[in-house]
Amino acid sequence: MFSLFSGCIEHLCRKDQFHLLILGVDKSGKTNVLEKLKQLLTDLPGMDPSQIMPTVGLNVGKMEAFNSQLVFWDLGGQQGLRSIWDKYYAETHGLVFVVDATDPERFDEAKVALDKALGARELVGAPLLLIANKQDAEGAADVQEVSDAFGLGKMECVPCIVQPASAYTGQGLVDGIKWLVEAVKRSPRRYHVTARR
């Protein structure tokens, strides 16, 4: 009887686990976003930005926030590494796409990468948080400029927002992730993703 009761309590107290995939072209600040989130959402010290090297492969960050267990997969954004992105789509609940808002010359390249990801059958229905990063820098494109450049006003098939943010100061990151977690919780996709634990 006790084991039944403790099992019920454990089930009721268990937090949902969501896998959030962080993508973007190289030098957009993906790993900086992950490291700043570690500082903002946990007691862990994030890596100093000056120590962060370009990601070759995968960085993983696990944290509890918004009554959920979040597992972030940060993948390298160099052209040659983008071919591994699709290996993570089937297990992804939500997508974080990071854009360097100070580098509009690479918006077209980033849009092609994002469109390819969103066109993958395995990622259908995944909510999208597009982080317009580096808002602390002068001349950064604003939300409307980024939204227009990526054609997000035309997207109706998935929940998506553009979040102005700075991985350096942390501005906007928590609000963006909170929105994404809530969107994932409302998404039918959460019941179909077969993520590894």
BALOBA-1460 file (C-alpha; in Angstrom, 3 decimals):
// residues 197
<rec num="1" residu="m" x="0.000" y="0.000" z="0.000"/>
<rec num="2" residu="f" x="2.832" y="2.365" z="0.888"/>
<rec num="3" residu="s" x="4.549" y="1.778" z="-2.465"/>
<rec num="4" residu="l" x="1.308" y="2.582" z="-4.297"/>
<rec num="5" residu="f" x="0.926" y="5.801" z="-2.325"/>
<rec num="6" residu="s" x="4.572" y="6.826" z="-2.795"/>
<rec num="7" residu="g" x="4.303" y="6.005" z="-6.510"/>
<rec num="8" residu="c" x="1.263" y="8.272" z="-6.819"/>
<rec num="9" residu="i" x="3.049" y="11.093" z="-4.979"/>
<rec num="10" residu="e" x="6.127" y="10.667" z="-7.172"/>
<rec num="11" residu="h" x="3.985" y="10.768" z="-10.316"/>
<rec num="12" residu="l" x="2.160" y="13.902" z="-9.177"/>
<rec num="13" residu="c" x="5.400" y="15.688" z="-8.260"/>
<rec num="14" residu="r" x="7.299" y="14.671" z="-11.392"/>
<rec num="15" residu="k" x="8.170" y="17.536" z="-13.688"/>
<rec num="16" residu="d" x="7.784" y="17.315" z="-17.433"/>
<rec num="17" residu="q" x="11.057" y="17.091" z="-19.319"/>
<rec num="18" residu="f" x="11.399" y="19.080" z="-22.529"/>
<rec num="19" residu="h" x="14.227" y="19.012" z="-25.058"/>
<rec num="20" residu="l" x="14.945" y="22.424" z="-26.573"/>
<rec num="21" residu="l" x="17.218" y="22.589" z="-29.598"/>
<rec num="22" residu="i" x="19.426" y="25.680" z="-29.995"/>
<rec num="23" residu="l" x="20.337" y="26.355" z="-33.628"/>
<rec num="24" residu="g" x="21.695" y="29.246" z="-35.670"/>
<rec num="25" residu="v" x="24.598" y="30.019" z="-37.967"/>
<rec num="26" residu="d" x="28.080" y="30.263" z="-36.529"/>
<rec num="27" residu="k" x="28.944" y="33.322" z="-34.417"/>
<rec num="28" residu="s" x="25.306" y="34.116" z="-33.620"/>
<rec num="29" residu="g" x="25.872" y="33.530" z="-29.893"/>
<rec num="30" residu="k" x="24.168" y="30.164" z="-29.328"/>
<rec num="31" residu="t" x="26.603" y="28.901" z="-26.707"/>
<rec num="32" residu="n" x="26.656" y="32.316" z="-25.029"/>
<rec num="33" residu="v" x="22.856" y="32.081" z="-24.758"/>
<rec num="34" residu="l" x="23.112" y="28.632" z="-23.147"/>
<rec num="35" residu="e" x="25.807" y="29.735" z="-20.699"/>
<rec num="36" residu="k" x="23.878" y="32.867" z="-19.689"/>
<rec num="37" residu="l" x="20.740" y="30.756" z="-19.153"/>
<rec num="38" residu="k" x="22.742" y="28.571" z="-16.759"/>
<rec num="39" residu="q" x="23.508" y="31.702" z="-14.728"/>
<rec num="40" residu="l" x="19.976" y="33.055" z="-14.866"/>
<rec num="41" residu="l" x="17.983" y="29.869" z="-14.242"/>
<rec num="42" residu="t" x="20.278" y="27.868" z="-11.942"/>
<rec num="43" residu="d" x="22.972" y="28.309" z="-9.343"/>
<rec num="44" residu="l" x="25.571" y="27.218" z="-11.874"/>
<rec num="45" residu="p" x="28.148" y="29.718" z="-13.017"/>
<rec num="46" residu="g" x="27.985" y="30.022" z="-16.772"/>
<rec num="47" residu="m" x="31.220" y="29.966" z="-18.702"/>
<rec num="48" residu="d" x="32.866" y="33.351" z="-19.157"/>
<rec num="49" residu="p" x="32.091" y="34.636" z="-22.689"/>
<rec num="50" residu="s" x="35.798" y="35.166" z="-23.382"/>
<rec num="51" residu="q" x="36.393" y="31.437" z="-22.798"/>
<rec num="52" residu="i" x="33.727" y="30.210" z="-25.221"/>
<rec num="53" residu="m" x="35.019" y="28.610" z="-28.395"/>
<rec num="54" residu="p" x="33.007" y="27.761" z="-31.535"/>
<rec num="55" residu="t" x="30.941" y="24.636" z="-30.945"/>
<rec num="56" residu="v" x="32.070" y="21.552" z="-32.800"/>
<rec num="57" residu="g" x="29.326" y="19.028" z="-32.225"/>
<rec num="58" residu="l" x="27.069" y="19.450" z="-29.212"/>
<rec num="59" residu="n" x="26.837" y="21.272" z="-25.884"/>
<rec num="60" residu="v" x="24.205" y="20.093" z="-23.406"/>
<rec num="61" residu="g" x="22.659" y="22.131" z="-20.611"/>
<rec num="62" residu="k" x="20.192" y="20.678" z="-18.098"/>
<rec num="63" residu="m" x="18.217" y="22.862" z="-15.734"/>
<rec num="64" residu="e" x="14.922" y="23.097" z="-13.894"/>
<rec num="65" residu="a" x="12.761" y="26.113" z="-14.607"/>
<rec num="66" residu="f" x="9.099" y="26.972" z="-15.050"/>
<rec num="67" residu="n" x="8.069" y="23.769" z="-13.264"/>
<rec num="68" residu="s" x="9.844" y="21.692" z="-15.925"/>
<rec num="69" residu="q" x="13.112" y="19.918" z="-16.540"/>
<rec num="70" residu="l" x="14.750" y="21.559" z="-19.537"/>
<rec num="71" residu="v" x="17.433" y="19.884" z="-21.612"/>
<rec num="72" residu="f" x="19.090" y="22.255" z="-24.069"/>
<rec num="73" residu="w" x="20.987" y="20.897" z="-27.064"/>
<rec num="74" residu="d" x="23.288" y="23.562" z="-28.520"/>
<rec num="75" residu="l" x="24.593" y="22.476" z="-31.931"/>
<rec num="76" residu="g" x="27.434" y="23.981" z="-33.924"/>
<rec num="77" residu="g" x="26.371" y="26.411" z="-36.637"/>
<rec num="78" residu="q" x="29.256" y="26.213" z="-39.091"/>
<rec num="79" residu="q" x="28.185" y="25.240" z="-42.612"/>
<rec num="80" residu="g" x="29.810" y="21.806" z="-42.353"/>
<rec num="81" residu="l" x="28.128" y="21.019" z="-39.023"/>
<rec num="82" residu="r" x="24.570" y="21.872" z="-40.047"/>
<rec num="83" residu="s" x="24.231" y="18.437" z="-41.610"/>
<rec num="84" residu="i" x="23.888" y="16.919" z="-38.106"/>
<rec num="85" residu="w" x="21.033" y="19.189" z="-37.045"/>
<rec num="86" residu="d" x="18.353" y="16.885" z="-38.389"/>
<rec num="87" residu="k" x="19.548" y="14.030" z="-36.152"/>
<rec num="88" residu="y" x="17.969" y="15.881" z="-33.199"/>
<rec num="89" residu="y" x="14.655" y="16.993" z="-34.712"/>
<rec num="90" residu="a" x="12.525" y="13.957" z="-33.812"/>
<rec num="91" residu="e" x="13.392" y="14.337" z="-30.123"/>
<rec num="92" residu="t" x="12.926" y="18.115" z="-29.972"/>
<rec num="93" residu="h" x="9.962" y="19.716" z="-28.230"/>
<rec num="94" residu="g" x="10.830" y="23.327" z="-29.085"/>
<rec num="95" residu="l" x="13.315" y="25.228" z="-31.217"/>
<rec num="96" residu="v" x="15.495" y="28.178" z="-30.206"/>
<rec num="97" residu="f" x="17.021" y="29.847" z="-33.273"/>
<rec num="98" residu="v" x="19.653" y="32.471" z="-32.456"/>
<rec num="99" residu="v" x="20.384" y="35.333" z="-34.850"/>
<rec num="100" residu="d" x="23.135" y="37.933" z="-34.554"/>
<rec num="101" residu="a" x="21.017" y="41.082" z="-34.843"/>
<rec num="102" residu="t" x="24.149" y="43.159" z="-35.490"/>
<rec num="103" residu="d" x="24.992" y="41.232" z="-38.672"/>
<rec num="104" residu="p" x="22.138" y="41.727" z="-41.172"/>
<rec num="105" residu="e" x="24.449" y="40.651" z="-43.996"/>
<rec num="106" residu="r" x="24.057" y="37.065" z="-42.711"/>
<rec num="107" residu="f" x="20.270" y="37.186" z="-42.302"/>
<rec num="108" residu="d" x="19.747" y="35.507" z="-45.697"/>
<rec num="109" residu="e" x="22.108" y="32.661" z="-44.792"/>
<rec num="110" residu="a" x="20.432" y="32.259" z="-41.401"/>
<rec num="111" residu="k" x="16.964" y="32.330" z="-42.995"/>
<rec num="112" residu="v" x="17.924" y="29.539" z="-45.396"/>
<rec num="113" residu="a" x="19.166" y="27.451" z="-42.446"/>
<rec num="114" residu="l" x="16.000" y="28.148" z="-40.437"/>
<rec num="115" residu="d" x="13.694" y="27.428" z="-43.386"/>
<rec num="116" residu="k" x="15.459" y="24.121" z="-43.991"/>
<rec num="117" residu="a" x="15.014" y="23.140" z="-40.338"/>
<rec num="118" residu="l" x="11.360" y="24.175" z="-40.250"/>
<rec num="119" residu="g" x="10.726" y="22.276" z="-43.471"/>
<rec num="120" residu="a" x="11.847" y="18.987" z="-41.936"/>
<rec num="121" residu="r" x="9.006" y="16.546" z="-41.314"/>
<rec num="122" residu="e" x="10.509" y="15.552" z="-37.938"/>
<rec num="123" residu="l" x="10.258" y="19.131" z="-36.648"/>
<rec num="124" residu="v" x="6.671" y="19.843" z="-37.725"/>
<rec num="125" residu="g" x="4.706" y="21.713" z="-35.076"/>
<rec num="126" residu="a" x="7.668" y="22.571" z="-32.852"/>
<rec num="127" residu="p" x="7.220" y="26.059" z="-31.352"/>
<rec num="128" residu="l" x="9.914" y="28.509" z="-32.461"/>
<rec num="129" residu="l" x="11.674" y="31.110" z="-30.337"/>
<rec num="130" residu="l" x="13.819" y="33.292" z="-32.580"/>
<rec num="131" residu="i" x="16.297" y="35.182" z="-30.412"/>
<rec num="132" residu="a" x="17.436" y="38.482" z="-31.935"/>
<rec num="133" residu="n" x="20.720" y="38.397" z="-30.027"/>
<rec num="134" residu="k" x="23.252" y="41.123" z="-29.242"/>
<rec num="135" residu="q" x="20.653" y="43.812" z="-28.486"/>
<rec num="136" residu="d" x="23.209" y="45.360" z="-26.124"/>
<rec num="137" residu="a" x="25.254" y="46.414" z="-29.170"/>
<rec num="138" residu="e" x="24.600" y="49.646" z="-31.022"/>
<rec num="139" residu="g" x="22.923" y="49.220" z="-34.391"/>
<rec num="140" residu="a" x="21.301" y="45.865" z="-33.638"/>
<rec num="141" residu="a" x="18.246" y="45.139" z="-35.774"/>
<rec num="142" residu="d" x="14.995" y="45.437" z="-33.853"/>
<rec num="143" residu="v" x="12.216" y="42.855" z="-33.581"/>
<rec num="144" residu="q" x="10.312" y="44.116" z="-36.625"/>
<rec num="145" residu="e" x="13.411" y="44.142" z="-38.828"/>
<rec num="146" residu="v" x="14.316" y="40.589" z="-37.805"/>
<rec num="147" residu="s" x="10.731" y="39.378" z="-38.172"/>
<rec num="148" residu="d" x="10.526" y="40.877" z="-41.670"/>
<rec num="149" residu="a" x="13.914" y="39.458" z="-42.707"/>
<rec num="150" residu="f" x="12.877" y="35.951" z="-41.646"/>
<rec num="151" residu="g" x="9.311" y="36.161" z="-42.940"/>
<rec num="152" residu="l" x="7.849" y="35.262" z="-39.572"/>
<rec num="153" residu="g" x="4.730" y="37.330" z="-40.179"/>
<rec num="154" residu="k" x="3.756" y="34.741" z="-42.796"/>
<rec num="155" residu="m" x="4.208" y="31.762" z="-40.483"/>
<rec num="156" residu="e" x="0.918" y="30.382" z="-39.302"/>
<rec num="157" residu="c" x="1.698" y="26.696" z="-38.845"/>
<rec num="158" residu="v" x="3.686" y="26.941" z="-35.593"/>
<rec num="159" residu="p" x="3.682" y="29.269" z="-32.609"/>
<rec num="160" residu="c" x="6.644" y="31.616" z="-32.935"/>
<rec num="161" residu="i" x="7.977" y="34.880" z="-31.574"/>
<rec num="162" residu="v" x="11.027" y="37.065" z="-32.050"/>
<rec num="163" residu="q" x="12.578" y="37.873" z="-28.677"/>
<rec num="164" residu="p" x="15.037" y="40.764" z="-28.453"/>
<rec num="165" residu="a" x="17.818" y="39.583" z="-26.178"/>
<rec num="166" residu="s" x="21.437" y="39.817" z="-25.167"/>
<rec num="167" residu="a" x="23.445" y="36.759" z="-24.225"/>
<rec num="168" residu="y" x="25.970" y="39.167" z="-22.703"/>
<rec num="169" residu="t" x="23.623" y="40.989" z="-20.303"/>
<rec num="170" residu="g" x="20.890" y="38.348" z="-20.119"/>
<rec num="171" residu="q" x="18.205" y="40.814" z="-21.227"/>
<rec num="172" residu="g" x="15.184" y="39.025" z="-22.703"/>
<rec num="173" residu="l" x="16.466" y="35.457" z="-22.369"/>
<rec num="174" residu="v" x="14.328" y="34.319" z="-19.435"/>
<rec num="175" residu="d" x="11.196" y="35.866" z="-20.955"/>
<rec num="176" residu="g" x="11.883" y="34.087" z="-24.230"/>
<rec num="177" residu="i" x="12.471" y="30.678" z="-22.664"/>
<rec num="178" residu="k" x="9.409" y="31.091" z="-20.458"/>
<rec num="179" residu="w" x="7.311" y="31.759" z="-23.567"/>
<rec num="180" residu="l" x="8.812" y="28.718" z="-25.319"/>
<rec num="181" residu="v" x="8.165" y="26.361" z="-22.397"/>
<rec num="182" residu="e" x="4.545" y="27.522" z="-22.185"/>
<rec num="183" residu="a" x="4.167" y="27.079" z="-25.968"/>
<rec num="184" residu="v" x="5.624" y="23.564" z="-25.727"/>
<rec num="185" residu="k" x="3.225" y="22.695" z="-22.900"/>
<rec num="186" residu="r" x="0.285" y="23.731" z="-25.116"/>
<rec num="187" residu="s" x="1.647" y="21.998" z="-28.208"/>
<rec num="188" residu="p" x="0.258" y="18.632" z="-29.323"/>
<rec num="189" residu="r" x="3.845" y="17.818" z="-30.279"/>
<rec num="190" residu="r" x="4.748" y="17.321" z="-26.611"/>
<rec num="191" residu="y" x="2.825" y="14.040" z="-26.638"/>
<rec num="192" residu="h" x="4.416" y="12.718" z="-29.826"/>
<rec num="193" residu="v" x="8.091" y="13.425" z="-29.237"/>
<rec num="194" residu="t" x="10.036" y="10.346" z="-28.252"/>
<rec num="195" residu="a" x="12.923" y="11.987" z="-26.463"/>
<rec num="196" residu="r" x="15.625" y="9.991" z="-24.739"/>
<rec num="197" residu="r" x="15.719" y="10.482" z="-20.989"/>
